[in-house]
Amino acid sequence: MKKLNVQKLVGIAMLAAIVVVLQFIGNYIKFGDVSISLVLLPIVVGAAIYGPSAGAILGGVFGIIIISGYLSGNVDFLWMANPVATALVCLIKGCGAGFVSGCVYRFFAKSKISSGKVIGAYASAITCPVVNTGIFLLAMFTIFKPQLVEIAGNTNTIYFAFVALAGVNFLVELAVNVVLAPVIVGVMNAIKKNKR
C-alpha cells in the first residue's frame, strides 16, 4: 500500500513539473496577444490515472503558476482590479477543470461500455478545457464585468469575450487535448500493464 502511495505521489509530482514547464513554454506561444495554455493535457492524464483529486491538485498547480505572474502575464489587468477574486478564479478554474475531468473519465471507465476507457479519455480531454474556459468566462461576465467592458472598448462584450479573449486559446486547448487523447489511453494502458 505504501509503495502505491509513493508511486502516486511521484507520478503527481512529475506531472506537476510538466505543468510548470508547459505553462512556461505556453507563455511564449501566442496568437495575437493571447498566450496558449498547453498545461491541460498533463492535468487530464493525472486526473485519469490517479483520480479526480489528483486532477484538482494539478489544476491547483496551474492556478498557482498563473497567480504568481512569473510565468503568465495574462491576468495582470484582473489582478490590478481585484487580486483576491483573481486568485480565487485562477485556483477554482484550474482545480475544477482537473477534478471534473477526473470524474468524467472515471464515470466512463467504470461503465459497462466496452470501450469506456477510450470514450472516457476523449470525454475528459474535452471536459477539461470546457470547464477551465467556462469558469473564466463566467468570472468575466460577473466579477470582472467592468474590466471586460473596458478592454472590449466599442466591441460587443459577448463577442469580445468568446472570440477575442478566450476563443483561440480554447480552440487550441481543445484541439491539443482531443488529438492527444489516444496517447492518454496508451499511457494509462501501459501503466496498468506495469502494475500487474
C-alpha positions as CSV (number, residue, x, y, z in Angstrom):
1,M,0.0,0.0,0.0
2,K,2.8,2.4,0.9
3,K,4.6,1.6,-2.4
4,L,1.4,2.5,-4.3
5,N,1.1,5.8,-2.4
6,V,4.7,6.7,-3.1
7,Q,4.3,5.8,-6.8
8,K,1.1,8.0,-6.9
9,L,2.9,10.9,-5.2
10,V,5.9,10.6,-7.5
11,G,3.6,10.5,-10.6
12,I,1.6,13.5,-9.5
13,A,4.9,15.4,-8.8
14,M,6.3,14.6,-12.2
15,L,3.0,15.7,-13.9
16,A,3.1,18.9,-11.8
17,A,6.6,19.6,-13.1
18,I,5.3,19.1,-16.6
19,V,2.5,21.5,-15.9
20,V,5.1,24.2,-14.8
21,V,7.3,23.6,-17.9
22,L,4.3,23.6,-20.3
23,Q,2.9,26.8,-18.8
24,F,6.3,28.4,-19.2
25,I,6.6,27.3,-22.8
26,G,3.0,28.3,-23.5
27,N,3.8,31.8,-22.3
28,Y,5.9,32.2,-25.5
29,I,3.4,30.7,-27.9
30,K,1.0,33.4,-28.7
31,F,-1.8,34.1,-31.2
32,G,-2.0,37.9,-31.1
33,D,-1.9,38.9,-27.5
34,V,-3.2,35.6,-26.2
35,S,-0.9,33.1,-24.7
36,I,-1.8,29.5,-25.4
37,S,-2.2,27.2,-22.5
38,L,-0.7,23.8,-23.0
39,V,-0.9,22.6,-19.5
40,L,-4.3,20.9,-19.6
41,L,-3.1,17.7,-21.1
42,P,-1.0,16.6,-18.1
43,I,-3.9,17.6,-15.9
44,V,-6.2,15.3,-17.9
45,V,-3.6,12.5,-17.7
46,G,-3.1,12.9,-14.0
47,A,-6.9,13.0,-13.4
48,A,-7.4,9.9,-15.4
49,I,-4.6,7.9,-13.9
50,Y,-4.7,9.0,-10.3
51,G,-8.3,10.2,-9.9
52,P,-10.2,13.5,-9.6
53,S,-8.3,14.6,-6.5
54,A,-5.0,14.4,-8.4
55,G,-6.6,16.3,-11.3
56,A,-7.6,19.0,-8.8
57,I,-4.1,19.2,-7.3
58,L,-2.5,19.5,-10.8
59,G,-5.1,22.1,-11.7
60,G,-4.2,23.9,-8.5
61,V,-0.6,24.0,-9.5
62,F,-1.7,25.5,-12.8
63,G,-3.7,28.1,-10.9
64,I,-0.8,29.0,-8.6
65,I,1.5,29.5,-11.5
66,I,-0.9,31.9,-13.2
67,I,-1.4,33.8,-9.9
68,S,2.4,34.0,-9.4
69,G,2.7,36.1,-12.5
70,Y,6.2,34.8,-13.1
71,L,5.1,32.5,-15.9
72,S,2.0,34.2,-17.2
73,G,1.1,37.8,-17.7
74,N,-2.4,37.2,-18.9
75,V,-4.1,38.1,-15.6
76,D,-2.4,41.4,-14.9
77,F,-5.4,43.6,-15.7
78,L,-7.6,41.4,-13.5
79,W,-5.1,41.3,-10.7
80,M,-4.9,45.2,-10.6
81,A,-8.8,45.3,-10.4
82,N,-9.3,42.6,-7.7
83,P,-6.3,40.4,-6.6
84,V,-8.3,38.2,-4.2
85,A,-11.0,37.5,-6.8
86,T,-8.3,36.9,-9.5
87,A,-6.5,34.4,-7.2
88,L,-9.8,32.6,-6.4
89,V,-10.9,32.4,-10.0
90,C,-7.4,31.0,-11.1
91,L,-7.5,28.4,-8.4
92,I,-11.1,27.4,-8.9
93,K,-10.9,27.1,-12.7
94,G,-7.7,25.0,-12.5
95,C,-8.9,22.8,-9.7
96,G,-12.3,22.5,-11.2
97,A,-11.1,21.5,-14.6
98,G,-8.9,18.8,-13.2
99,F,-11.4,17.5,-10.8
100,V,-14.3,17.4,-13.2
101,S,-12.1,15.8,-15.9
102,G,-11.2,13.0,-13.5
103,C,-14.8,12.4,-12.6
104,V,-15.8,12.2,-16.3
105,Y,-13.0,9.8,-17.0
106,R,-13.9,7.6,-14.0
107,F,-17.6,7.6,-15.0
108,F,-16.9,6.2,-18.5
109,A,-14.0,3.9,-17.4
110,K,-16.2,2.2,-14.8
111,S,-19.2,2.0,-17.0
112,K,-20.3,-1.2,-18.7
113,I,-19.4,0.2,-22.2
114,S,-16.8,-2.0,-23.9
115,S,-14.6,1.0,-24.9
116,G,-15.3,3.0,-21.8
117,K,-11.7,4.0,-21.2
118,V,-11.3,5.3,-24.7
119,I,-14.5,7.3,-24.5
120,G,-13.5,8.4,-21.0
121,A,-10.2,9.7,-22.3
122,Y,-11.8,11.7,-25.1
123,A,-14.6,13.0,-22.8
124,S,-12.2,14.1,-20.1
125,A,-9.9,15.7,-22.7
126,I,-12.9,17.7,-23.9
127,T,-14.2,18.4,-20.4
128,C,-11.0,20.0,-19.1
129,P,-10.8,23.0,-21.4
130,V,-14.6,23.5,-21.4
131,V,-14.6,23.8,-17.5
132,N,-11.4,25.9,-17.5
133,T,-12.6,28.3,-20.1
134,G,-16.2,28.2,-18.8
135,I,-15.3,29.3,-15.3
136,F,-13.0,32.0,-16.7
137,L,-15.8,33.4,-18.9
138,L,-18.3,33.2,-16.0
139,A,-16.0,35.3,-13.9
140,M,-15.5,37.8,-16.7
141,F,-19.3,38.3,-17.1
142,T,-19.9,38.6,-13.3
143,I,-17.0,39.6,-11.1
144,F,-14.9,41.3,-13.8
145,K,-17.7,42.7,-15.9
146,P,-16.3,46.4,-15.6
147,Q,-12.9,45.2,-16.8
148,L,-14.4,43.2,-19.6
149,V,-16.4,46.3,-20.8
150,E,-13.2,48.4,-20.6
151,I,-10.9,46.1,-22.6
152,A,-13.7,45.3,-25.1
153,G,-13.9,49.0,-26.0
154,N,-16.6,49.6,-28.6
155,T,-16.8,45.8,-29.4
156,N,-19.8,43.7,-28.2
157,T,-18.6,42.2,-24.8
158,I,-20.1,38.8,-25.6
159,Y,-18.3,38.6,-28.9
160,F,-15.1,40.0,-27.4
161,A,-15.1,37.5,-24.5
162,F,-15.9,34.4,-26.6
163,V,-13.9,35.2,-29.7
164,A,-11.0,37.6,-28.8
165,L,-10.4,36.8,-25.1
166,A,-11.0,33.1,-24.9
167,G,-11.7,31.8,-28.4
168,V,-8.3,31.0,-29.9
169,N,-6.9,29.7,-26.6
170,F,-9.9,27.5,-26.0
171,L,-9.9,26.0,-29.6
172,V,-6.1,25.3,-29.4
173,E,-6.5,23.7,-25.9
174,L,-9.4,21.6,-27.1
175,A,-7.6,20.5,-30.3
176,V,-4.5,19.5,-28.5
177,N,-6.4,17.5,-25.9
178,V,-8.6,15.8,-28.5
179,V,-5.8,14.9,-30.8
180,L,-3.7,13.5,-28.0
181,A,-6.5,11.6,-26.2
182,P,-5.4,8.3,-27.8
183,V,-1.9,8.9,-26.3
184,I,-3.6,9.3,-22.9
185,V,-5.3,6.0,-23.3
186,G,-2.0,4.4,-24.3
187,V,-0.2,5.8,-21.3
188,M,-2.9,4.6,-19.0
189,N,-2.8,1.1,-20.5
190,A,1.0,1.0,-20.2
191,I,0.8,1.9,-16.6
192,K,-1.9,-0.6,-15.9
193,K,0.2,-3.4,-17.6
194,N,3.3,-2.4,-15.5
195,K,1.3,-2.7,-12.2
196,R,0.4,-6.3,-13.0
